Amino acid sequence: MVEATRRATILIVDDIPGNIKILSEILKQEYRILMATSGQDALTRVESSEVDLILLDIIMPQMDGFQVCERLKSSEKHRTIPIIFVTARDDERDEARGLQLGAVDFLTKPVNAPVVRARVNTHLVLKFAQETLLKQNQDLREMAQLREDVDQIIRHDLISPLNAIIGFSDILQDVLEMDDEQKKMCRAVIDSGYKLLDMINLSQQMYKMEKGKYRLKPLAIDLLSMVEKIINTHGIQLQKKGLDVQLFLNGQRVEPQKKFMVFGEELLCYSLLNNLFKNAIEASPEGEVISLFLVQADLAEISLHNVGSVPTAIRETFFDKFSTSGKPGGTGLGTYSAQLMAETQQGSIHLQTSDEEGTLITVRLQPASE
């Protein structure tokens, strides 16, 4: 029989005391039994006691079993109590009506003791399992909320000391006499501080995007100049691996003074493309080529190709949160955040990858005129 943290309580409802006695004798060894001889009495019992399951007669004076069931299922407090109808009637229409009202089962009089025990046990097991799952879900929601609150506090508390690092480094650069190498190192501290500050600010924005609370403020942006800045930012990594970058605009190598306008937010576009370009560098074998294709059509299309392929294990989950495979220090947030930022800007992102063709990631954003 079912085991729980408390002994299960069963309410038997029937206007004939003899029927209640029969069911009580069958179940009293395993369960605590409550009795009611009318519909109103049953509702009173449920209000005053904790009831785990109800065995309910259909044909009763004043308030029949269907009415009792309907009242209980309309109550937020009592709707989860399993109700098994016990009736002498053998009418499929009664059974259909009972199930529509929310009953979980039917027993036919005269009852069979082993069947009664089995049916009661089954529905109590289901009830307690459901209660356990609901409790676990509530615990998980509370843990997730706690984690989000802690993350928000950490982001907020990091900004003050980081501003101090940036500010004092800037002052030292102005007031101290430094040689070129020292100035370079001080400038690197300041630049790194600003990058970290941007990352913290972006993480706060990502939280809002996930919750659907982000307020997009799009402007016309020249994505071509942004891409060129990203390429220059990664110049050292490209040089170390001997990688060549080829940039195409509408099928032609990029010419000076050209522009590629999209409608979006500069920080989101920069972070999105920077993540993808960084991944392409890491995935590319030494001495290979990374190609970027910018195509202006109904949508502004930016495609990035490298000869490395995405590991088979994460191809189906490439844009999922925390999806990573064999990458030292990888968080699995880069491509997830790229997808989030693309979709926040009413765009999309797609992956094509194979061992033969390499990897092509295509981002589509809203076009804008100059």
Secondary structure, DSSP 8 states (H G I E B T S, - for coil): ----SS--EEEEE-SSHHHHHHHHHHHTTTSEEEEESSHHHHHHHHHHS--SEEEEES--SSS-HHHHHHHHHT-TTTTTS-EEEEES---HHHHHHHHHHT--EEEESS--HHHHHHHHHHHHHHHHHHHHHHHHHHHHHHHHHHHHHHHHHHHHHHHHHHHHHHHHHHHHHHHS---HHHHHHHHHHHHHHHHHHHHHHHHHHHHHHHTT------EEEEHHHHHHHHHHHTHHHHHHHT-EEEEEETTEE--TT---EEEE-HHHHHHHHHHHHHHHHHHS-TT-EEEEEEEESSSEEEEEEES----GGGSTTTTSTT---S-TT--S-HHHHHHHHHHHTT-EEEEEEETTTEEEEEEEEEE---
